[in-house]
């Protein structure tokens, strides 16, 4: 039986929306019906591309009668206000990570959606990535025993791409912790089972021209005695995709000879205003923006860098096209189905929540725990001491995304 597509209105036609465009274009289970952005050029492009309404004001979008689900893809610091608007209008919500910049805001957002009787899904994050989900399925099937130690590493050029001023201001949600640790913590908590207890971390701010966190390293402990090491650098030097067979984070093949592209582009910026213009020009609706070409579409699954999950009876290594299982004497490669439509797992979870009332894995409680861990990472780096966690939750039983794939 066919199901009517979800009718989606988007708040924020920037980078996050651009990354979701292949999913909107390729998955018939949802349809863009409205968009909102302060940039007139983006609104005009959206109306032309999708034959949909375009609004300059978020309130007008959530009150648009065509909208059933609001995708909040605005800057981090606006998530709480925009989710509150959507819930008050009775719209289901998909909000980008990080859910918000404080636990208090996350709790308020979750409660607003519960009062309104609307679904709340937070993502996409790399916790939706099929390699990580399959690794968790292997654990839940009892094949390898419980995870005892996890190592997660990622090195990218994140902080040296053109940025708006607030993206270089930690208090406004800038830096690698709010944007990137939110991914890594989500993945590690999923693989370990969820209930983290404390975090001890350091951060690096070594570039006065980028006055926010360039890198971090953290230890994360779990209630069952498992622990994880997390490290991330956005300095644009060593690229850890070299250890992922040159599959980029978004599942697109990467040319190792394109080394330094981000920094060379940034060199063209004369001042912060010019840097912000460079970013805007290359964003949806800007004069330098072009849709992804066929060769730029994913050929493998998305990932968040090299990772090892050391379990009681084997080690797991999620890769873009397989999960490797390293036993005592035999190693096994478990191939993954080709990705098809990228990020279709997001649609799976959202559709189940909206149409069938299935509690999502990446719901308010789970995303609040991620925000708590991000804030604790920053607090620990400031104090030099471990920070206890109090809002962590277990991986939900029978989550839609963790059901065995056939």
C-alpha positions as CSV (number, residue, x, y, z in Angstrom):
1,X,0.0,0.0,0.0
2,X,1.4,3.4,-1.0
3,X,1.8,6.0,1.7
4,X,1.4,9.7,0.9
5,X,4.7,11.5,1.0
6,X,5.6,13.7,3.9
7,X,5.1,17.3,3.0
8,X,8.3,19.2,4.1
9,X,8.9,22.8,4.7
10,X,12.6,23.8,5.2
11,X,13.8,26.6,7.5
12,X,17.3,27.5,6.3
13,X,18.5,26.9,2.7
14,X,22.2,26.8,3.6
15,X,24.8,24.1,3.7
16,X,22.8,21.5,5.7
17,X,19.9,21.8,3.2
18,X,22.3,21.5,0.3
19,X,23.7,18.2,1.7
20,X,20.1,16.9,2.0
21,X,19.1,17.8,-1.6
22,X,20.1,14.3,-3.0
23,X,17.8,12.7,-0.4
24,X,14.9,15.0,-1.2
25,X,15.4,14.4,-4.9
26,X,15.8,10.7,-4.7
27,X,13.4,9.5,-2.0
28,X,9.7,9.7,-3.1
29,X,8.5,9.3,0.5
30,X,8.9,13.1,1.1
31,X,8.3,16.2,-0.9
32,X,9.5,19.8,-0.6
33,X,6.5,22.1,-0.4
34,X,7.9,25.3,1.2
35,X,11.2,26.9,2.1
36,X,12.4,29.8,4.2
37,X,15.7,31.8,4.1
38,X,16.6,35.4,4.6
39,X,18.5,35.4,1.3
40,X,16.2,36.5,-1.6
41,X,18.3,34.6,-4.2
42,X,17.9,31.3,-2.3
43,X,14.2,31.8,-2.0
44,X,13.9,32.5,-5.7
45,X,16.0,29.4,-6.6
46,X,13.9,27.2,-4.3
47,X,10.6,28.4,-5.7
48,X,11.9,27.8,-9.2
49,X,13.5,24.4,-8.5
50,X,10.5,22.9,-6.6
51,X,7.5,24.9,-7.6
52,X,7.0,25.5,-3.9
53,X,6.3,28.5,-1.8
54,X,9.2,30.5,-0.4
55,X,9.1,32.6,2.8
56,X,11.4,35.1,4.3
57,X,10.0,34.5,7.8
58,X,10.0,31.2,9.8
59,X,6.6,31.9,11.3
60,X,5.1,32.2,7.8
61,X,6.6,28.8,6.9
62,X,5.3,26.9,9.9
63,X,1.9,28.3,9.3
64,X,1.8,27.4,5.6
65,X,-1.1,24.9,5.4
66,X,0.9,22.8,2.9
67,X,3.5,22.0,5.5
68,X,3.3,18.8,7.5
69,X,6.9,18.4,8.7
70,X,9.3,21.3,9.4
71,X,13.0,20.5,8.7
72,X,15.0,23.0,10.9
73,X,18.3,23.6,9.1
74,X,19.0,27.0,10.4
75,X,22.2,28.0,12.3
76,X,22.7,26.1,15.6
77,X,21.7,29.0,17.8
78,X,18.3,29.3,16.2
79,X,17.2,25.6,16.5
80,X,15.4,26.0,19.8
81,X,13.3,29.0,18.6
82,X,12.4,27.4,15.3
83,X,11.4,24.1,16.9
84,X,9.2,25.9,19.3
85,X,7.5,27.7,16.4
86,X,7.0,24.4,14.5
87,X,5.5,22.6,17.5
88,X,3.2,25.5,18.3
89,X,1.8,25.2,14.8
90,X,1.3,21.5,15.2
91,X,4.0,20.5,12.7
92,X,6.3,17.5,13.1
93,X,9.9,18.3,13.3
94,X,13.2,17.1,11.9
95,X,16.0,19.3,13.4
96,X,19.6,19.3,12.4
97,X,22.3,18.4,14.9
98,X,23.3,19.7,17.4
99,X,19.7,19.8,18.7
100,X,20.5,23.0,20.6
101,X,23.4,24.6,22.5
102,X,22.2,23.8,26.1
103,X,20.4,20.9,27.8
104,X,17.7,23.4,29.0
105,X,16.9,24.3,25.4
106,X,16.8,20.6,24.5
107,X,14.4,19.8,27.3
108,X,12.1,22.7,26.3
109,X,12.1,21.6,22.7
110,X,11.3,18.0,23.6
111,X,8.5,19.1,26.0
112,X,7.0,21.5,23.4
113,X,6.8,18.7,20.8
114,X,5.3,16.3,23.3
115,X,2.6,18.8,24.4
116,X,1.8,19.4,20.7
117,X,1.6,15.7,20.0
118,X,4.1,16.0,17.1
119,X,7.1,13.8,16.3
120,X,10.7,15.0,16.9
121,X,13.7,13.5,15.1
122,X,17.2,15.0,15.4
123,X,19.5,14.7,12.5
124,X,20.9,13.7,10.2
125,X,23.9,12.9,12.2
126,X,26.5,10.2,11.4
127,X,24.6,8.0,13.9
128,X,22.3,7.3,10.9
129,X,25.2,5.9,8.9
130,X,24.6,2.3,7.8
131,X,28.1,1.1,8.7
132,X,27.6,2.2,12.3
133,X,24.1,0.8,12.4
134,X,25.2,-2.6,11.1
135,X,28.1,-2.7,13.6
136,X,25.5,-2.1,16.4
137,X,23.2,-4.8,14.9
138,X,26.2,-7.3,15.0
139,X,26.6,-6.4,18.7
140,X,22.9,-6.8,19.5
141,X,22.8,-10.2,17.8
142,X,25.3,-11.4,20.3
143,X,27.9,-12.3,17.7
144,X,30.9,-10.5,19.3
145,X,30.0,-9.9,22.9
146,X,29.7,-6.5,24.5
147,X,31.8,-3.5,23.4
148,X,34.6,-2.8,25.9
149,X,36.7,-0.1,24.2
150,X,36.1,2.2,21.2
151,X,38.6,4.3,19.3
152,X,37.3,7.1,17.1
153,X,39.4,9.5,15.1
154,X,38.7,12.0,12.3
155,X,40.9,14.6,10.6
156,X,39.3,17.0,8.2
157,X,39.5,20.6,6.9
158,X,36.3,21.6,8.6
159,X,37.5,24.8,10.3
160,X,39.4,26.1,7.2
161,X,36.4,26.2,4.9
162,X,34.9,29.7,4.5
163,X,32.8,30.5,7.6
164,X,30.4,33.1,8.9
165,X,31.6,34.9,12.1
166,X,29.2,33.0,14.4
167,X,30.7,29.7,13.1
168,X,34.0,30.8,14.7
169,X,32.4,31.7,18.0
170,X,31.9,28.8,20.4
171,X,29.2,30.6,22.4
172,X,27.2,30.9,19.2
173,X,27.6,27.2,18.3
174,X,30.8,27.5,16.3
175,X,34.0,25.4,16.4
176,X,34.5,21.7,16.0
177,X,32.9,20.6,19.3
178,X,29.3,21.7,18.6
179,X,29.4,20.8,14.9
180,X,31.6,17.7,14.8
181,X,31.8,16.2,18.3
182,X,28.0,16.0,18.1
183,X,28.5,13.5,15.3
184,X,31.3,11.5,16.9
185,X,29.6,11.3,20.3
186,X,26.4,10.2,18.7
187,X,28.2,7.4,16.9
188,X,30.2,6.2,19.9
189,X,27.2,6.3,22.2
190,X,25.3,4.2,19.7
191,X,28.0,1.6,19.4
192,X,28.6,1.4,23.2
193,X,24.9,1.2,24.0
194,X,24.3,4.7,25.1
195,X,24.7,5.2,28.9
196,X,27.8,7.3,29.2
197,X,28.8,8.4,32.8
198,X,31.5,11.0,32.5
199,X,33.9,12.7,30.0
200,X,37.4,14.1,30.4
201,X,38.6,16.3,27.5
202,X,41.1,18.8,26.1
203,X,40.5,21.2,23.2
204,X,43.0,23.1,21.0
205,X,42.6,26.8,20.0
206,X,46.0,27.3,18.3
207,X,45.0,29.8,15.5
208,X,44.2,33.4,16.5
209,X,42.5,33.9,13.2
210,X,40.0,31.1,14.0
211,X,39.2,31.9,17.7
212,X,37.4,28.7,18.5
213,X,38.2,25.0,18.9
214,X,40.3,23.6,16.1
215,X,40.6,20.2,17.7
216,X,39.6,18.1,20.7
217,X,40.5,14.8,22.4
218,X,38.3,13.1,25.0
219,X,37.8,10.0,27.1
220,X,34.2,8.8,27.6
221,X,33.2,6.2,30.1
222,X,30.1,4.1,30.2
223,X,27.9,2.6,33.0
224,X,28.9,-1.0,32.1
225,X,32.6,-0.2,32.3
226,X,33.3,0.3,28.6
227,X,35.2,3.4,27.5
228,X,36.0,5.3,24.4
229,X,38.7,7.6,23.1
230,X,37.6,10.4,20.7
231,X,39.8,12.7,18.7
232,X,39.1,15.2,16.0
233,X,41.1,17.8,14.1
234,X,39.6,20.3,11.7
235,X,42.9,21.8,10.8
236,X,43.0,20.8,7.2
237,X,46.3,19.0,7.2
238,X,46.4,15.2,7.5
239,X,43.2,13.7,6.0
240,X,42.0,10.6,7.8
241,X,40.0,9.6,4.7
242,X,43.4,8.1,3.6
243,X,42.4,5.3,6.1
244,X,38.9,5.0,4.7
245,X,40.1,3.9,1.2
246,X,39.7,7.5,0.0
247,X,35.9,7.5,0.5
248,X,34.9,10.9,1.7
249,X,32.7,11.6,4.6
250,X,29.6,11.9,2.4
251,X,30.4,8.6,0.5
252,X,31.9,10.4,-2.5
253,X,35.3,9.2,-3.9
254,X,38.0,11.7,-2.9
255,X,41.1,12.8,-4.9
256,X,44.1,12.7,-2.6
257,X,45.9,15.1,-5.0
258,X,43.3,17.8,-4.1
259,X,45.2,18.4,-0.9
260,X,44.8,21.9,0.6
261,X,41.8,22.9,-1.5
262,X,39.9,24.4,1.5
263,X,42.8,26.6,2.7
264,X,43.6,27.8,-0.8
265,X,40.0,28.9,-1.2
266,X,40.1,30.6,2.2
267,X,43.2,32.6,1.1
268,X,40.9,34.6,-1.2
269,X,39.1,36.1,1.7
270,X,40.3,39.6,2.6
271,X,38.4,39.9,5.9
272,X,35.5,38.2,7.9
273,X,32.8,39.8,5.8
274,X,34.5,38.7,2.6
275,X,34.9,35.2,4.0
276,X,31.1,35.1,4.8
277,X,30.4,36.2,1.3
278,X,32.5,33.4,-0.1
279,X,30.5,30.9,1.8
280,X,27.2,32.5,0.8
281,X,28.2,32.6,-2.8
282,X,28.8,28.8,-2.8
283,X,25.6,28.0,-0.9
284,X,22.3,27.1,-2.4
285,X,21.0,30.0,-4.5
286,X,24.4,31.7,-4.6
287,X,26.2,32.6,-7.8
288,X,28.9,30.0,-7.3
289,X,26.6,27.2,-6.3
290,X,26.0,24.3,-8.6
291,X,24.0,21.0,-8.0
292,X,26.1,17.9,-7.5
293,X,27.2,16.3,-10.7
294,X,26.6,12.5,-11.2
295,X,30.3,11.8,-10.4
296,X,29.9,13.7,-7.1
297,X,27.0,11.5,-5.8
298,X,27.7,8.9,-3.2
299,X,29.2,5.5,-4.3
300,X,29.5,4.2,-0.7
301,X,27.9,5.0,2.7
302,X,28.7,8.1,4.7
303,X,31.1,7.8,7.6
304,X,32.8,9.8,10.3
305,X,36.4,8.6,10.1
306,X,38.3,5.6,11.2
307,X,36.8,3.7,14.1
308,X,37.5,0.4,16.0
309,X,35.1,-1.2,18.3
310,X,36.9,-3.7,20.6
311,X,34.3,-6.2,21.9
312,X,34.7,-9.2,24.2
313,X,35.2,-11.7,21.4
314,X,36.1,-9.6,18.3
315,X,37.0,-6.2,17.0
316,X,34.6,-4.4,14.6
317,X,35.8,-1.9,12.0
318,X,33.0,0.0,10.2
319,X,34.0,1.0,6.7
320,X,32.1,2.9,4.0
321,X,31.2,-0.4,2.1
322,X,31.5,-3.1,4.8
323,X,31.9,-4.0,8.4
324,X,35.1,-5.9,9.1
325,X,35.0,-8.5,12.0
326,X,38.4,-9.4,13.4
327,X,38.1,-12.6,15.5
328,X,40.8,-14.5,17.4
329,X,41.9,-16.4,14.3
330,X,39.7,-15.4,11.4
331,X,38.7,-12.0,9.9
332,X,35.5,-11.6,8.0
333,X,34.2,-8.8,5.7
334,X,30.5,-8.2,6.0
335,X,29.6,-6.2,2.8
336,X,26.9,-3.6,3.0
337,X,24.2,-3.1,0.4
338,X,25.0,-0.1,-1.9
339,X,23.7,3.1,-0.5
340,X,21.0,3.9,-3.1
341,X,19.4,7.1,-2.0
342,X,21.8,8.8,0.4
343,X,20.5,9.3,4.0
344,X,17.4,7.2,3.4
345,X,17.8,6.0,7.0
346,X,16.7,9.5,8.0
347,X,13.5,9.1,6.1
348,X,12.9,5.6,7.5
349,X,13.0,7.0,11.1
350,X,11.0,10.2,10.4
351,X,8.3,8.3,8.4
352,X,7.9,5.7,11.2
353,X,7.6,8.4,13.8
354,X,5.1,10.6,11.9
355,X,2.9,7.9,10.2
356,X,3.1,5.1,12.8
357,X,4.0,6.8,16.1
358,X,7.2,4.7,16.5
359,X,9.5,6.4,19.0
360,X,12.7,7.4,17.1
361,X,16.2,6.3,18.0
362,X,17.3,9.9,17.4
363,X,14.5,11.5,19.4
364,X,14.6,14.3,22.0
365,X,16.1,12.2,24.9
366,X,18.9,10.8,22.7
367,X,19.8,14.2,21.2
368,X,19.6,15.9,24.6
369,X,22.2,13.3,25.8
370,X,24.5,14.3,22.9
371,X,24.2,18.0,23.7
372,X,24.9,17.3,27.4
373,X,28.1,15.4,26.3
374,X,29.2,18.2,24.0
375,X,28.7,20.8,26.8
376,X,30.5,18.5,29.2
377,X,33.5,18.2,26.8
378,X,33.9,22.0,26.7
379,X,33.4,22.2,30.5
380,X,36.0,19.5,31.1
381,X,38.5,21.3,28.8
382,X,38.0,24.5,30.8
383,X,38.3,23.0,34.2
384,X,40.9,20.2,33.5
385,X,38.7,17.8,35.4
386,X,36.3,15.0,34.4
387,X,32.6,16.0,34.2
388,X,29.8,13.7,35.2
389,X,26.8,13.1,32.9
390,X,23.3,12.8,34.1
391,X,21.0,12.7,31.1
392,X,22.3,9.8,29.2
393,X,20.0,7.1,27.8
394,X,20.3,3.6,26.5
395,X,19.9,2.7,22.9
396,X,16.1,2.2,22.6
397,X,15.0,-1.4,22.3
398,X,13.6,-2.4,18.8
399,X,14.7,0.9,17.2
400,X,13.5,1.0,13.6
401,X,17.0,1.6,12.3
402,X,18.5,-1.3,14.2
403,X,16.1,-4.0,12.9
404,X,18.0,-6.6,10.9
405,X,18.2,-5.7,7.2
406,X,17.3,-8.4,4.6
